[in-house]
Amino acid sequence: MIFTTSLTNCLSTPDALGFVNAPSLATFDVRSPSTGLLLASLPDMDLGILRATIDKAAVAQKEWAGRPAAERSDIMRRWCNLIIAQVHDLSAVLTAEMGKPLPESRSELLHAAAYVEWYAEEAKRIYGETFPAPSRDKRMLVIKQPIGVVGAITPWNFPASMVARKVAPALAVGCSVVLKPAEQTPLVALALHTLAQRAGFPDGVFNLILAAKGNAVGKELCTNTKVRKISFTGSTEVGRLLMRQCAEHIKKISLELGGSAPFIVFDDADLDAAIEGAMQAKFRNAGQTCVSANRIYIQDGIYDRFAEKLTEKVRKLSVGDGVTPGVAIGPMIDARSIKKLKSHVDDAITKGARLLCGGNRHGKSGTFFEPTVISNVRRDMLVACDETFGPVAPLIRFSTVEDVIEQANDTIYGLAAYFYANDLKKVWHVAEALEYGMVGINTGRMSSEAAPFGGMKQSGMGREGSRHGADDYLEMKYLCFGNL
Ligand code: NAP
């Protein structure tokens, strides 16, 4: 394992991950999307290593689950404190491999730490239930038990918080974990894993698999009978494949998948607040978020003013390497994303939309894209019916409440939706009518460790965060005492 950056303070040594015993492994490179520079060359672990890791996790899980919850909680809290103490170095690692601006990396890492803290607390509150039995000689109750070994697969866009959202609840309730981070962003996962070891998790409880491609690892995790649960965040396409692979053994699976969030602004909204919310919901992480505002619906009465004000703000966004102070929009993760963004913009323009700003690749090197606003967008344009996943804001005009609800729900996705309005009756009506797992009302940002994050329809199943997030890693067992 070679690290070509100086960002090694919180990263593992090869010995810590047991690589020294496998010197013949192939390697894969991790490069900065901003500069193309080589950051690290990591071992591409094979199926032999994965199977041995699963075996180890299965043994370790039994001992871990048997520990008092308070003991598990203490280790988790130490892990949280280590993440906070190292937030500066961790942010540098995250920005180097993923590209997002340093302040966003810092905010993501503190968010990751908040999940670890939340589940350190929740570990002590895994309550069962008792209920009245239908006959005199019986007593009935339910206990909750950890599901076993969890296989977790995470994406590149939030390489720290996605890890914490899965690993923290799983470990808190007594599961062990085998984690496979995305090929483009394994370094911050490696660092979090190292800090977890330092916090005192026993050997085999939290395991990391590094691999250049997810497909073989995913198949093994789904079909190996020692793995009892899969938790995946990524595209709907890969989620569907994993679900099929899990079907053979009826393996439990949680899925956090793609989205196409509508962002609706009604005539009675506070316009400045709506602009601020749109900037957050659309341009955070350069639009590379699953809850990103993908379709911005503006009511007739304020459409022109909204378009003008938004464009004014978007023109001022500075694009560049995430380490440069003042940069708001980092690089896209790869050249494929640039191609997709350009094709979405060109398709809209060809079909009659109007470009208000941006629309092209930014600069000559790196994978940067200009922050873009397009008006007069219609639902038949790619930008309004596909997940764009970049800094492109398509503006769609609407006139009535029922019309916009119909358009907003006209998608296979159901992850996040946002709307701005002040009339209380309308607010309740729209909040209930939107077919989404999460609805932001007069806010452009809603992710929190205290709340259940997850989607309806083809955006997935299961929830992460809050007390509900622990349920995904627990089995419910009914105990019936007779002859009393
Ligand atoms: P992706 O292609 O589905 O990849 C996600 C992860 O799956 C990566 O670790 C990848 O590993 C792995 N993977 C790819 N093919 C696999 C296979 N056949 N079997 C097992 N694992 C496989 O998604 P992405 O493009 O990286 O991420 C963006 C997508 O994630 C967007 O659709 C976004 O909306 C969604 N997302 C959803 C949420 C949510 O909470 N709902 C949060 C963040 C992102 P390799 O890269 O190493 O192959």
Boltz pocket constraint, residues with backbone or C-beta under 6 A from the ligand:
constraints:
  - pocket:
      binder: B
      contacts: [[A, 153], [A, 154], [A, 155], [A, 156], [A, 157], [A, 158], [A, 180], [A, 181], [A, 182], [A, 183], [A, 184], [A, 211], [A, 212], [A, 213], [A, 214], [A, 215], [A, 216], [A, 217], [A, 218], [A, 219], [A, 233], [A, 234], [A, 235], [A, 236], [A, 238], [A, 239], [A, 241], [A, 242], [A, 255], [A, 256], [A, 257], [A, 258], [A, 259], [A, 289], [A, 290], [A, 291], [A, 387], [A, 415], [A, 455], [A, 459], [A, 460]]
      max_distance: 6.0
